[in-house]
């Protein structure tokens, strides 16, 4: 029965479900913003899940949690999503990137389009490492700027600023009214993704860089039996991150999708492992998505999801951004 459902099909199903949830949250957020500027519009609560697209605010919340022991009162769902992503990525490699992240889905689909158009290319190992260093530099800049250069008082001041309170609306305006520079950068990123599979995730995403490092030291890995491997390369062609044969065990790019294990024609040559024990190729999906969902649902029950800020205050602040 398990062979009737491929690892890629299961992964796509999870990605599409999450993407549908994001679209719904975005639609609800648009309705909420309409309420803030239109006195005749019906009230729609601001969907807290929209904070998934505010990673900088989440990092601020994480710093404040570590230093002050206080949960972010402004964007608690953003902090919860970051913690959930870190937890599932540590235990099940970059499973958040592979199964949950909607940007990862877009990057995946662009890469598949390039493959169908016969544009897809692989790069030499050295070039791949040099390009991949960019996301670690970006991650370092964020961590130094937020974690080192900003003192606790400045961090708290920014967290409660009008800009941070309405950061999701500012982000939406960027997409609704993009500048020529923004469109040019987006076009370059999409074009690059056509030629190089998941270029954004592999080389540029600082969020993925953090999660990849956590996964690298976690208990989940892909192991190869060098004695039985014939170097056919099917695992690399199946891998959404274009990881070379045998490198998945130590690569921070691995999303534990199990597609390489499934593609290998020699049984037991490749295996997904947890605590060095062979596990199902669906472990990354079930474990990663399950843990992510469990953390978010627990936060909803324990008050770590909705901000609880006064609705009248939010209406005034968001209206000033959208007008």
N, C-alpha and C positions, 0 to 999 in steps of 0.2 A: 504493500500500500504506500509506504514512504517513497518508493521509487516513482510512483505516479505523480507525486508533487516534487518538482525539482527545487533545489535550494534557491535558484534565481526566481522562480515563480513565487515561492513563499516570501522571499525578500521583497519583491515588487508589491505583493499584496499588502504587506505591512507598511511599505512606503506610501502607497496610494491611500490607505486608510488614514494615516497621519496627515498626509497632504490635504485630504478632504476635510479633516478637522481644522486645519489651518485656514482653509478657504472659508469655512463656516465662521470661524472666529473673526476673520477679516471682514466678512459681510456684517456680522454683528457690531464690530467696531465702527464700521462706516455708518450704521444706523445710530449708534451712540453719538457719533460726531454730528450727525444730522440733528439729533435732539438738542445738542448744545447750542446750535445756531438758529434753529427754527422753533419758535414758540408753539407752533401748531403740531409739531411732530410728537409721536408717542414716545414715552420713555423706554429706552432699552439699556440694560445694565452694561457697563464696560466689561468685555470679556477679559478676564485676567490672563488667559492663555496667550494673549497677544504679546505678553512680556517675553516670550521665547525669542523674540527678535531684538531684544535689548541686552546683548551680552556684556556691554560695558557697564551698564547699570547693575547687572548681576555680579560682576567682579567687584564693584563698589560695595554691594551688599555683603559679599563674601568677606571682604576685608573688615567691614564693620562688625560682622558676626564674630570673626576671629579676635579682634581687638577689644570689642565692647561686650561681646556675648549677647548682642541684641539682634533679632531677626529684622530684616529690612521692612519698615512699615509702609514704604512707598511702592516698591515693586516686589512683594514677597513671592509671587509666582515665578518671576524671573530668577530669583535666587534658588527657589526650589528646583526649577528646571535645570539650572547649572549643577546643583548638587546631585540631582538624579542622573544627569549625563555623566558626571565624573564617576559616580558609583558604578553604573553599568559598564562604563568603558574600562574601569580598573578590573572588574571581575570578568568581563567578556570582551576584551579588546575594545576596538573603537566601534562597538555595536550601536551606539547612538548615531554615529555618522553613517553606518551601513544600513540601518533599519528605520531610524526615526527622523533624522534631519531632512526637511523638505528641500533645502538648498542642495544637499547631497543627491536627492532624486533628480533635480534639474540637471546637475552636473553629469549624472549617470546617463540621462536621456540624451543629452547633447553628445556625449561620447559615443553612444550607440548610433546616433544619426550619422556621425562621422564615419563609423565603421561601415554602415550600410552604403554610404557614398564612396567608400574605399579611400577615405582620407586619413584613417587612423595610422599613427606611427608610434613606435617605441623609441626611447632615447637611450644612449649608453649610460651605464651605471654612474659614471662620474658626473655627467650632465644632469642626471636625475637627482643626484645628491646636492649638487650646487643649486639647482632650481628649488629643491625642497627646503634648503636652508632659509629661503625668504620667509616662510611662515614662522620659523623659529625666531627670526629677527623681529618680526612683527609682534609675536607673543612676548618676547623680551621687552620690547618698547612699552607694551601695555602694562606688563607686570612691574616694570621699573617706575613708569609714570604714576600708576595707581598705588602700587604697594610700597614704594620707597619715597618718591618725591612729594606725594601728597600726605600731609600729616593727618592724624585722626580728625582734628577739628575741621580741616578743609574738606575732608571726605564727607563728614556729616552735613556740612554746609551745602555741598554740591547735591547730596542725596535729597535734600529737602528744598532745593531750588525749583523755581517755576519751570525751568527748562527740563530738568530731570523728571519732574512730575508729568510732563506732557511729551516725553521723548518719543513715544510711539506715534504721536500725531506729527511730530517733526519728520520722522522717518517716512511716514505715509506721504507727506507733502513732497518729499524728495522723489518718490516714484510717480506721484500724480503730476508733478510739474518738474520733470528732469531737466537739468542744464545740458548744454551740448557736450560739456566735458564728461558729465556722468554717462551720457549715452555712448560717447566714444569709448570710455573705459569698459562699459558693459559689453559693447560690440567686440572689443579686443578679447575680453574674457571668453565670450561665447565662441569666437573664431578659434581661439587657442584650444578650447575644449573639444572642438570638432577634430582636431589633429591629434591631440594627446588626451587619452582617457582620464577623466576626472582631474583635469589639470588644476582646477580651483582647490579641490580637496587635497590633492597630493602636494601642491607647491605653495599655496597662498593662504589657506585658511588658518588663522592663529588659534581659533577655538579648537579646530581639529588637531593642531599641534599639541595643545595641552592634553587633550583626550588620548592622543596617540602615545604620549610619554607615560601616562598612567597605565594604559593597556600593556605597554612594553614590559612593565615590572609586575604585572598581575599574574594570576594563576592559569590563564587561558592561552593556548598557543597552537600553532600548526607545526607538526613534526613530519620530517621526510626520512624515509629509509634510503640512504644513499646506495645501499647494495642492490636494491631492486629497481631504483629509478633508472629509466633509459634515456632521460633528457628529451622527451618528445615535445615538451613545451605546451601541452594542452592546459596545464594548470595556469600558466601565465596568460594564455589567451582567454581563459574563463574568469580570471581575477579582475574585478572592477577597478582595482588600484594598480594593475599592470606590474605586480610584484614578480620578480624573477624566480625561477624554480629554486626551492630550498631556502629562500630568503625570508619567507613569511614568519618563520619561528622568531626571528630577531627584528623584523621590520615594524616600526611604529605606525606603518600605513595599514596594517591588516585590520579588517573589520569583522573577522570571524564569521564571514557569510557562508562558509562551507562549500563554495562553488569550485574551488580548486580540488578539494577532496572528491567531490562528485565527478569532476572531469577526468580525474586520473584513471587510465585504463587498467592499472595494476592494483588490485585490491591490497589494502593495508600499506601501500607505499607512502601515501599521505594520510594523515589522521588529525582530526581536531581533538585537542586534549585539554582537560581541566585537572589541575594538580597532577599533571603528567599521566593521567589515566584517559584512555580513549573514550570519547563521548560522541553522541549523535551530531551529524553535520548541522542540525537545527538548534544546537545548544545556544549559539550566539543570538539567534532570533528569539527563542523562547525565554532564555535567561535575561538577555539584554532588554528586550521590550517589556517583559514581565516585571523586572525590577524597576525600570523607569516608570511604568504605570503605577506600580505599588507605592513608590515614593510620592508621586504626584497625588494619588488618591488619599494617602495618609496625611499629606499636607493640607488637603482640602478639609479633612475631618478635624485636624488639629489647629486650624487657624493660620496656616502658612501659605495661603493661596490668595484670598481676597484682601485688598489693602485696607478697607474699612474707612477710607478718607471720606469726609463729608461730600455728599453728592452735589450740593450747591456750590461748594468750592471747586470741585472738578469741572462743573458746567462752566463756570466763569473762566477758569484757566484754559480749558480746551477751546472755548469760543474765541478767546483772544488769539489763539494760534490759527484757527481755521478761517477767521474773517479776513 
